[in-house]
Amino acid sequence: MLEQLDLQFTRRGRRILAQRGGMDRVLQILASAPDWLSAGALCRELGLPPTEHNKRWLRLLAENSDGQIISGQLGYRLTTKASLQEIEESATWLEHQARRMADRARAIRRRAHRLI
């Protein structure tokens, strides 16, 4: 039986506190995976139900992995196990998301400016 990880996150600085070796466990699972792992599959490997809350935890883990974990449409993978094309696609997708978020922030500010 897998022990459920007690993952705790802080909002300050978007830092993550993974108790009981949470980050190490995720890295270990990804290291032994032959291919990409979906968020649901990774949750199950961790002994966690694949809820939206737990999937959010995984996104934060990947975000705070210092580039060790890439993500994309296929799920999660160690950067060291990914092809150069997979790494490039993951980085490009993140950059695209960042541009969309910046565009949204500008639209919100424009709307707010009209209210003043």
C-alpha positions as CSV (number, residue, x, y, z in Angstrom):
1,M,0.0,0.0,0.0
2,L,1.4,3.4,-0.9
3,E,1.6,6.0,1.8
4,Q,-0.3,9.1,1.0
5,L,2.0,12.1,0.7
6,D,1.3,15.1,2.8
7,L,2.0,17.9,0.4
8,Q,1.8,21.4,1.7
9,F,2.2,24.5,-0.4
10,T,2.7,28.2,0.4
11,R,1.6,31.0,-1.8
12,R,4.4,33.4,-0.7
13,G,6.9,33.4,-3.5
14,R,5.2,30.4,-5.2
15,R,7.5,28.2,-3.2
16,I,6.5,24.6,-2.5
17,L,7.0,22.6,0.7
18,A,6.8,18.9,-0.1
19,Q,6.8,17.0,3.2
20,R,8.0,13.3,3.3
21,G,10.1,13.7,0.2
22,G,7.2,14.6,-2.1
23,M,9.4,16.1,-4.8
24,D,11.9,13.2,-4.5
25,R,9.1,10.7,-4.9
26,V,7.7,12.4,-8.0
27,L,11.2,12.5,-9.5
28,Q,11.7,8.8,-8.7
29,I,8.4,7.9,-10.3
30,L,9.1,9.9,-13.4
31,A,12.7,8.4,-13.6
32,S,11.2,4.9,-13.7
33,A,8.4,5.7,-16.2
34,P,9.1,4.6,-19.7
35,D,7.2,7.5,-21.2
36,W,5.1,10.6,-20.3
37,L,2.8,10.2,-17.3
38,S,-0.6,11.9,-17.2
39,A,-1.5,13.9,-14.1
40,G,-4.1,11.2,-13.2
41,A,-1.5,8.3,-13.6
42,L,1.1,10.3,-11.6
43,C,-1.5,10.9,-8.8
44,R,-2.3,7.2,-8.7
45,E,1.4,6.3,-8.5
46,L,1.6,8.6,-5.5
47,G,-1.4,7.0,-3.9
48,L,-3.5,10.2,-4.3
49,P,-6.9,10.4,-5.9
50,P,-6.7,12.2,-9.2
51,T,-8.7,15.2,-8.0
52,E,-8.3,18.7,-9.5
53,H,-6.7,19.8,-6.2
54,N,-4.0,17.0,-6.4
55,K,-3.4,17.8,-10.1
56,R,-2.8,21.4,-9.1
57,W,-0.2,20.1,-6.6
58,L,1.5,18.3,-9.4
59,R,1.6,21.5,-11.5
60,L,3.2,23.4,-8.6
61,L,5.7,20.6,-8.1
62,A,6.7,20.7,-11.8
63,E,6.8,24.5,-11.6
64,N,9.2,24.4,-8.6
65,S,11.4,21.5,-10.0
66,D,14.1,23.9,-11.2
67,G,13.6,22.6,-14.8
68,Q,13.8,18.9,-13.8
69,I,10.2,18.2,-14.9
70,I,8.6,19.3,-18.1
71,S,4.9,19.2,-18.8
72,G,2.6,19.3,-21.7
73,Q,-0.5,17.8,-23.4
74,L,0.9,14.3,-22.6
75,G,1.5,14.9,-18.9
76,Y,4.8,15.0,-17.1
77,R,8.3,13.8,-17.9
78,L,11.8,14.3,-16.6
79,T,13.7,16.7,-18.7
80,T,16.7,14.3,-18.8
81,K,14.5,11.6,-20.3
82,A,12.8,13.9,-22.9
83,S,13.9,14.4,-26.5
84,L,15.1,17.8,-27.6
85,Q,11.9,18.2,-29.5
86,E,9.8,17.4,-26.4
87,I,11.8,19.9,-24.4
88,E,11.4,22.6,-27.0
89,E,7.6,22.0,-27.4
90,S,7.2,22.2,-23.6
91,A,9.1,25.4,-23.3
92,T,7.3,26.9,-26.3
93,W,3.9,25.9,-24.8
94,L,4.8,27.6,-21.5
95,E,6.0,30.8,-23.4
96,H,2.7,30.8,-25.3
97,Q,0.7,30.5,-22.0
98,A,2.8,33.4,-20.5
99,R,1.9,35.6,-23.5
100,R,-1.8,34.8,-23.2
101,M,-1.7,35.6,-19.5
102,A,0.1,38.9,-20.2
103,D,-2.5,39.8,-22.9
104,R,-5.3,39.1,-20.4
105,A,-3.6,41.3,-17.7
106,R,-3.3,44.2,-20.2
107,A,-7.0,43.8,-21.2
108,I,-8.0,43.9,-17.5
109,R,-6.0,47.0,-16.9
110,R,-7.5,48.7,-20.1
111,R,-11.0,47.9,-18.8
112,A,-10.2,49.2,-15.3
113,H,-8.7,52.3,-16.8
114,R,-12.0,53.1,-18.5
115,L,-13.8,52.8,-15.2
116,I,-11.6,55.6,-13.6
